[in-house]
Amino acid sequence: MSDSLIFAGMKFPTIKIYYIVLACLLALFGYLAMGMVGAILAFWTLLLWYSVWQRPYRFELFLIAGLGLLGAVAILPEKQWTESNIYFLMAFLVVAASPIFDLVALLFRRRIN
């Protein structure tokens, strides 16, 4: 069985369902915490995730995503961090860091076995 979806003669790689769930949660928590600014931060975070998971590794995509995320954080209004809903903001940060948690868990799993 192939690891891709064929639609209208084009071949698309299949996406695991938890990647879609994480992306939706990130966008939802970002929007609920900070409004449209949170949705923009979610976009740059998703692009950064994609650049890290892309094989072969694409340094230029990682650079663009990293600079975009830093730029989005830099132009945030000061009140955005203080007046946003703290629970949704924490949920956004946990979901945004979830690939790091996954990587650390994978490293420990390989060491134990």
C-alpha positions, 0 to 999 in steps of 0.5 A: 500500500502506498503512502500517498493519496492520488487525486486527479492524477496528482500524488499527495503524501498522506498526513497522519491524523494527529498532525491535523489535530495538532495544527487545528488545536494550535490555530484554535488556541492561538485565535482564542488567546490572542485573536488574529495575531495568534492565528498568524503566530500559529501559521509561522509555528506550523511552517517551522514544524513543517520545515523541521519534519521535511525530508530531505531537510530544507535549511532555507525553509527553516530560516524563513519560518524562524525569521517569520516567527521571530518577526511576528513575535517582535511586532506584537503589541505589548498588551497582547501578552498581558491582556490575553486569556492566560489559559488559552495562551498556555495551551497555545504554548504547550501545543506549539512545544509539543514536537519538542516533547515528542523529540525528547520522548523519542530520544529517551525511548531509544536510550532505554531500549 
